[in-house]
Amino acid sequence: MGARAEGLPWERRPREGEHAYAAFLAYRDLGPGRTHEAMRVHLGEQPGSIKPIERWSASWDWRRRVGAWDARRRRGADPAARRLHENPRSCPGHRPESPSAT
């Protein structure tokens, strides 16, 4: 029961701010090829604006949390999440990256 008592890894952590959690969700929903740079582009931020994303990622353990999210989707435990994993463009608010940002 220990892991469940703390909640699922992709759920909001205690003391995780609203903006940090919203950024985590956007990062999570970018899919398996996600990067901090792709996240910056997704948010429409300027090239020098990656530091807050890196801080939030490190502080709130984004890699482990999205790893758990991806693993659950691969197992098919959540059909809606599996559809998102297979087609991230189906996510409401999805903005494709511009070709010059790669």
Secondary structure as UniProt FT lines:
FT   HELIX           2..5
FT   TURN            9..10
FT   TURN            14..15
FT   HELIX           18..29
FT   TURN            32..33
FT   HELIX           36..42
FT   TURN            43..44
FT   HELIX           47..50
FT   HELIX           51..59
FT   TURN            60..61
FT   HELIX           62..75
FT   HELIX           79..86
FT   HELIX           88..90
FT   TURN            92..93
FT   HELIX           99..101
//
